[in-house]
Amino acid sequence: MEKAVSSVLAIVGGCLLICVPALLTDFLSRNRNLAIVNPEFRAAFSCFLSDFRVSSGTLNLFFYPIYMFRRLTFAFIIVLLSDAPALQLALILAGSLAVNLHNS
């Protein structure tokens, strides 16, 4: 029973790690023009805007949610597929190769 509760809490925590940055990034990208023009908006959300260059493209804004999703995916592969080490290795290598091909 304790393992089930800790597993559910870990999954909920992982989902929060992805959802909160994604929702915040979506909010900032939707209000991009307001953040550039309105000084009151900039003052109210300056702690969030300091990490994001609001004038840059949308894909740059989603760096943090994509990065967290990638880390969570690798963690799930390692934890959930512990009985199949060959499949683990293949998926981790494929994921790393995909990230490297995308970055080059």
Buried (B, 14 or more C-beta within 10 A) or exposed (E): EEEEEEEEEEEEEBEEBBEEBBEBBBEBBEBBEBBEEEEEBBEEBEEBBEEBEBEEEEEEBBBBBBEBBBEBBBEEBEEEBEEEEEEBEEBBEEBEEEBEEEEE
